[in-house]
Amino acid sequence: MKTLVLGLGNLILSDDGVGIRVVQEIEKQLKDPQITVAEVAEAGLRLLDSIIGYDKVIIIDAVQTERGHAGQIYRMGPEDFSLTKHFSSPHQINFATALELGKMLNLAMPQKITIFAVEAKDISTFSEKCTPEVEQAIPEVVKMVLDELVG
């Protein structure tokens, strides 16, 4: 099974870099040639280019919700974003809409997509460090992703 572990984010915007920091740790521990570990700062339609051709994709990213607390970890799937699909403008296509478009175009989409999201406290301050709450969550997310790869 061709698998991709993909960290999303921006390393200079504090907690927004958590996905990339997680995959950097995973890459140190993982030595399986069937698993590709990558990091991108892409979103929407551009994210499709990264996931096409893989059977299984695990995505790690920062998220901000109304009721979450910094460092909280969520395990989700694309269905958790189904209410956010919209085709109003190609400039506003989010992940759920990009996945739907990929299916409509009969692209080689992954059969299984798992998303690990970490509740961010700060995604707007220029900093190469995550906040302490998010930093503490990184080892747990690494463990969860490695467990997902074995399971």
C-alpha positions, 0 to 999 in steps of 0.5 A: 500500500502506497502511503503518504504522511503529509505535514501542512503548515508554515514554520514561521507562524508559531503553531501553524508549523505543528504539522511540519514539526510532527512529520520531521519527528516521524521522518527521524523514526520511520524507515519504511520505503513504502511510506513517503513523508513530506511537508507542504505549505499548500492548501485547497486545489494545490493539495491535490497534487500532493495526495494523488496516486497514494492509497492511504494519506495521513495529514497533520495540520493545525486547527482552530475551533470555537471550543477547543483548547490549545494542544488538543488533538483531533483524529478526523476523516474527510467526512468531518468536513462534508458541510464545508464543501463549496464551489463558489470560487476557485480561489476559495476551495478548501480541502473538502471541496478539493477532494470532491473535485478530485473524485469528480475528475476521476483522479487517483485519489487515496482510498483512506485519508486520516487527519490529525489536527492539533488545536492551535493557540497562535497562528499569526505571530511570526515565530519559529516555535510553537506555543508551549501547549502545542509543543507538548502535544507533538510527541503524542501526535507522533505516536498516534500517527505511527500507531495509525501506520501500523494499524 
